[in-house]
């Protein structure tokens, strides 16, 4: 294997023509030395013998170029270099050497150079992509694409109560007419107490939820009448107040799904609320649908529907 290693190393470093030139020079070295001594060993003899040696080497190189096409020589050089890389255990360099040579492009048009350029593109960090490689950007994109993100315009609203034995319930109408719902489902109240140079956080407990709902209404004012009935049950005109069981409103909001049948485990909030206020805006300057803003406040936070 030593002769093979020497040949592979010579081809890898000098190429085919360089290796042949070195071999001819080495082979003619002994002959030129003998010829120089036979001619007396002077400078004239060295010059004459050197010219003959150069002519012989050039003749050998011309013969190689004549019988071995340049493409074959390039393939031999690339193959020898790749073999040298493999002998050294450098598989990456061997593969890139073949790709960069363009030899595969001759066998499969557009393959060799294309693969090499694609490898360089997908593996290099790009400022346009935030300093990451194209392959990393694709991985992040695939990760986001595979997620089913929640959409803010997809939600289910259910509003019911026990007022009138449940005879005033119209959950389908609320879900159909509601355009916006805003609320903060988790509110934790607390105080900060200074102790020396530090601050201690003292949690006091959960705060009731305020829920704001914007809906449309029909010409009969069905939703406004519904709200007025619950307002009257909570705070009658005679100055008394009602019991929560009579005016408590159960509000359920399901995220990401618009019907109970299509719900596949979506996040939901549900609680008991009382009516707070109703806002109505009328204008003869605008030909649009009437919007009604309803505000509800959560009842005792320890109570559940």
Buried (B, 14 or more C-beta within 10 A) or exposed (E): EEEEEEBBBBBBEBBBBEBBBEBBBEEBEEEBEEBBEEEEEEEEBBEBBEEBBEEBBEEBBEEBEEEBEEEEBBBBBBBBBBBBBBBEEBEEBBBBBBBBBBBBBEEEEEBBBBBBEEBEEEEEEEEEEEEBBBEBBEEEEEEEEEEEEEEEEEBBBBBBBBBEEEEBBBBEBBBEBBEEBEBEEEBEEEEEEEEEEEEEEEEEEEBBBBBBBBBBBEEEBBBBEBBEBBBBBBBEEEEEEBEBEEBBBBBBBBBBBBEEEEBEEBEBBEBBBBBBEBEEEEEEEEEEEBBBBBBBEBBEBEEEE
